[in-house]
C-alpha cells in the first residue's frame, strides 16, 4: 500500500532535498498541509519525526501528536547518546539537537562542523 501526502514546499524551502521529496514515489512526508502552521509554531525542522524549535523543544502542534516515533526527550536518559547528521542546510536543527539532547558523541560533516564552531 502506498500513501501520498504532499509536503509543503514553503516549509521545505531550506532543504536541498525538497525537490527530491516532492518528486519521489511513493511520497511520505509528515508535513502535509500543516507546513505553514508548523513554521508559525516555531518549527525549524524535525528530530525523530517530531518538529522542533531552535532550542530543540518539540513544538506544540497537532502534527506532533500524531507521530509514531520515540519522543526526542526520551533519549536524554540514554547512557550514551550519539547525534549523527549532516548537510549544511540542517545545521540549525543539529544545533537545536545539541542544545536539547546534549549528546556525548556528535558526528557531522565538515560544513556543519564549521558552522557550529563559528556559531552561525
C-alpha positions in Angstrom: 0.0 0.0 0.0 1.4 3.4 -0.9 0.4 6.7 0.7 0.9 10.0 -0.9 0.9 13.0 1.4 2.1 16.2 -0.3 4.7 18.3 1.5 4.5 22.0 1.8 7.3 23.3 -0.4 7.3 26.6 1.6 8.3 24.7 4.7 10.9 22.7 2.8 12.5 25.7 1.1 15.5 25.5 3.4 16.3 21.9 2.4 18.1 20.8 -0.8 16.1 17.6 -0.6 12.8 19.5 -1.2 12.7 18.8 -4.9 13.6 15.2 -4.4 11.0 14.7 -1.7 8.3 16.4 -3.8 9.1 14.2 -6.8 9.6 10.9 -5.0 7.2 7.9 -5.4 5.7 7.0 -3.0 6.0 10.2 -1.1 5.6 10.1 2.6 6.1 13.4 4.4 4.7 14.2 7.8 4.3 17.9 7.0 1.4 17.7 4.6 -0.8 20.8 4.6 0.4 21.8 8.0 3.7 23.2 6.8 2.9 26.9 7.2 1.3 26.3 10.6 4.5 24.5 11.7 6.6 27.5 10.8 4.2 29.7 12.7 4.5 27.4 15.7 8.3 28.0 15.6 9.4 24.7 13.9 12.8 24.8 12.2 13.0 21.1 11.3 12.4 17.7 12.7 14.2 15.3 15.0 12.8 11.7 15.0 9.8 12.9 13.0 8.9 15.5 15.8 9.1 19.1 14.7 11.3 21.1 16.9 12.2 24.8 17.5 15.6 26.4 17.7 16.1 25.3 21.3 15.3 21.7 20.4 11.9 21.6 22.1 9.1 19.8 20.4 6.7 22.5 19.2 3.1 22.4 20.3 1.3 21.4 17.1 -1.3 18.7 16.2 1.1 17.0 13.8 3.5 16.2 16.6 0.7 14.4 18.5 0.2 12.1 15.5 3.8 11.0 15.3 4.5 7.3 15.8 8.1 7.6 16.9 10.1 7.9 20.1 9.9 11.4 21.6 13.3 13.2 21.4 13.2 13.9 25.2 13.1 10.1 25.9 16.6 9.9 24.5 18.0 12.2 27.2 18.2 9.3 29.7 20.3 7.1 27.3 23.7 6.1 28.7 25.5 7.2 25.6 23.7 9.4 23.1 25.1 9.8 19.5 23.8 12.6 17.3 24.7 11.9 13.7 23.5 14.1 10.8 24.9 16.2 8.1 24.3 18.7 5.4 24.8 22.5 5.8 21.1 23.1 5.4 20.5 21.0 8.6 22.9 22.9 10.9 20.1 24.8 12.7 18.3 21.5 13.6 21.6 19.9 14.6 22.4 22.9 16.8 18.9 22.6 18.4 19.6 18.9 19.0 22.9 19.7 20.7 21.2 22.2 23.0 18.3 20.0 24.0 19.8 16.5 24.0 23.4 17.2 25.0 24.8 14.1 23.2 28.1 12.6 24.3 29.1 12.0 20.6 28.5 14.2 17.6 29.0 13.0 14.0 28.6 15.7 11.3 30.2 16.7 8.1 32.9 19.4 7.7 30.4 22.1 6.6 28.2 21.6 9.6 31.2 21.4 12.0 32.5 24.7 10.6 29.1 26.4 11.1 28.7 25.1 14.6 32.2 26.2 15.6 31.6 29.6 14.1 28.3 30.0 15.9 26.3 30.5 12.8 
